[in-house]
Amino acid sequence: MKQALIVLASVVLSPIIGGLLTGIDRKITARMQNRFGPPILQPFYDLFKLFSKETIVVSNTQILYAFLFLVFNIVAVVMFLLKMDLLLILFILAFATTALILGAMATNSPYSRIGAHRELISVLAYEPVLIAMIVAIYFVTGSFNIQDILKHNSFLILDLPFIFIAFSYVLTIKFRKSPFDLSTSHHGHQELVKGITTEFAGPVLGLIELGHWYELVLLLLFVWLFFAKNIFVAIAAILICYFLEIVIDNISARLTWKIMLQLTWSVAFGFALVNLIWVYIKYRLL
């Protein structure tokens, strides 16, 4: 019964939290640009409008891939809140991204396909960092299971400071914010053509936007994991981290995919590798 309530709460509350955070993002962004900005509930108005439109697709497989993108993200959030295997959650998240890429590739639009190619490059850039993070957590706690990880006797951030820095770097790519919003952007200031979602419209685009909200909540839950010993510290860390992502988005210009790949593999993965070696020596050899 308890698990059923967790599943229900995660399915219902996650998009509400994700939509509110998206609205806050737009509001803060507008203020930074000396604009009044839309109401915080504007993402919900936009979503309802998308679902009220006629379903028009270039290829019927787009509907399937958009639906899979949403479902995989929902499953990943539910699994996280049920405190299941962290490595499996990472794989489910990768499947969601793959579904989005395949949906973009299902059309002949050059803009959509370029966006899909850039998304693939982004995955190539950040996935090694995420895998290093999961392995480092295993070295520290001895388990991939979130329930066992939460039993660790101290904040994970104390053992994995460089891993957290690397993950924060990856968040900018996963949130598709400047300077790494290569495949698409959630703000109009960077887009004339919408990249990977160019050929999605109406309810199908609504499924993708809803999936992005679940993905946002899931990524912030990973931040929570580093500070899970104290709920108030964890919430503060999540809010600070998200605010910094918004600031970075507004003060940065988009970089090329080559620079993103070089920086991620050298800086972010470098930080992660140093921390990984450190915790391996500390917990496995000493």
N, C-alpha and C positions, 0 to 999 in steps of 0.2 A: 504493500500500500504506500509506504514511504517513497519507494522508487518511482511509483506511478505519479505521485505528486511532484517529485523532482522533475520528471520528464515533462509533465504538463506545465509546470512553472517555467522551465527553461524554454519550451516552445513558444509560450505566450509572452513572457516578460523580455526575452532577449531582443526581439525586434522593436519593442517599445523603448528599451534602453538604447539600442543602436540608433533608432530614429531620433531620439532626443539628443544623443551625442552628436549626430550629424547636423541637427538644427543648431546646436550650440557652436559647432565648428563654423557653420556659415555665418552666424551672428558675430563671433569673435573676428573672423576673417573680414567681415564688412567693416567692423569698427577699426581694425588695423589699416584699412584702406580709406578711412574717413567717410564711410557710408553708413546709413542707418541699418540697412540689411533686412532680410526677410524675418518673419516671426519664427520662433524656435520650432513651432509645429509645422513649418512649411514642408519638410520632407514627407510628412504623413499626407498632406494635401496633394503633393506631387504624386505620391504612390497611389492614392485613391483615384486620381485622375488617369494615371496610366492603366489601371485595371478597368476603368470605365470605357476605354477606347476599344475600337475594333481590332481583332487579332489579325495582323498582316505580317507574313514572314516571306523571306526570299526562298528559304528551304524549310521543309517541314521538320527536318532534324534539329533545327534551331530550338524548337519548343522542347524537345527531349533534353538537349544539352543544358538549356536554361533551367529546366526542372531538376536535372541531376545536380547542377551547381548549387541550387537551393537546398536540396535534400542532403547532400554530402555535408554542407555547412551546418545544417540542423543536427545531423547525426553526430558531428564532431563536438558541438556545444553540449549536447545531451550526454555524450560519453565523458566529457570533461567534468560535468557537474555530478555525474554518477561515480566519479573518482576512479575511472578505468585506466587502461594502459596508455601511457603518454606517447609511446612510439606509434601505436596504432592510430591515435588521434592525428598525429603528424601525417601519416599515410592518407587518412581520410581527407585531410585538408589539401593534400597534394592532388587527390582525385577530383576535388571540387575545382581547383584551378585548371586541371586538365580538361574537365568538361567545358569550362568557359572558353578555353583555347580552341577546342574542337568546334564549339558553336560558332566562333568567329571564322574559323577556317571552312565552315560549311557553305559559305557564300563566295562569289567571285569578285567581291568588292576589294580593290587593292588597299583601301584604307583599313578595312577590317582585318585583312590578312597581315598587313604591316603591324597592326596592333597586336595580333596573335603572335607574330614572330618576336616582337619586343617583350611580350609577356613570357614567352619561353626563355628568352635571355635573362629576364628577371628571376625566373625560377632557378635557372642555372647559377645565378649569382648568389641567391640567399639560401638555397636548400642546404648546402654544406654547413652553413652557420647554424641552421636549425638542428641538423643532425648532431653537430658538435655539442650544442646546448643540451640535447636529450641525453647524449652519452655522458656528459659531465655531471648532469643530475644523477645519473645512475651510479657513477663513481662515488659521489658524495653520500647518497642515500641507500645504495645497494638494491634499488628497485626501479622499474619503469612505471609501477602502479602508483597513481596519484594518492590513493589512500595511505600507502606506505611512505610516500614522499612527505606527506603532511605530518608524519610522526617524527621527522627529523628534529633534533633537539635545539636547533637555532635557525635564524633566518638564512635562507639559501643565498641571499645576496652577499653574506659575509664570506662564504666559500667561493662564490662565483661572481665577483665584481666585474671582471673583464668579459665574462660571458653575457652579463646583463647589458653592458655597454654595446657589445656586438649585436645583441638581440634588439636593443633600442634602435640601432642603425638599420637593422633589417625591417623594423616596423615602418620606417619611412617608405621603403619599397613596397611592403605589403599593403599599406594604406593608400598607395599610389599617390603620394604627395611629392611636391618639388623638394629636392632636385631630381627625384627618381620616378616621376610620374610619366614613364616612357610609353606604356601601352594605352593609357587613358588617364583622365583626370576628373575628379568630382567637382571641380570648379571651372566656371566658364572663362576665367582669366587666362587659361592655358590652352583652350581648345577652339579651333575652327571646325575641325572634323573630329568625331569622338573616339577615334582609335578602335579598340577592340569591340566596343559596343555600337559601332556605327550602324550596322544592319539590324539591330534589335530595336523594337518599338512596341508601344502599347503594353498589354498584359505580360508579354514575354520579357520586355525590359523591366517590368515591375518585379518579375520573379528574380531577376539578376540583382536589382536594387535591394530587395528583401534579403537575398543571399549575402550581399555585402554587409548588411547590418548584423547578421549572425556572425559573419567572419570578423567584424570589428569587435564584437563582444568576446569572441573566442581568443583573439590576440591579446586583449586586455586582461583576460583570465590568466594568460601566461605571465603577464606582469605581476598579477596578484600572487602567483605561485612563489615568486621570489620573496614576498613579504607576508606570507600566509600566517605567520605566528601571531600577528596582531592585526585584526580586521581594520582598525582605524588607520594604522600605518599603511596597510595595503591599499585602502581606498585613496588615501592621500598620494601614494606613489602612482596609482593609476591616473588620477586627475592631473598630477604634475607632468607625467610622461605624455599624456594626450595633449595637454596645453603646449608643451615644448614641440610636439609634432606639428601643431597648428602654426606656431611661430616660425619654425624652420620652413614650412610650406610657403609662408608669406614673405620670407626674406631671401628665398633662393630662386634661381633660374634653373630651368630644366637642363640637365647634362646629357651628353650623348651616351649611348649604350656601352661604348668602349670604356669610357671613363667610369661608368657605374660598375662595370665588371671588374676593372682593375682595382678600384677603391674597395669594393666589397671583398674580393679575394685577398687583397693585401692587408687592408686595415681591419675590417670586421672579422674575417676569418683568422687573421693574425692574432688579434686579441683573444678570440675563442680558443685557438690552438695553445697559446701560452697558458691560459687558465686550465685547459684540459690536461696539459702536461703537469701543471702544478697539483691539481686535485688527484691525479693518478699517482703521483709520487707520495702525496700526503696520506691517501686512504688505501692505496693498494700495495705500496712498497714499504712504507715505514711501519 
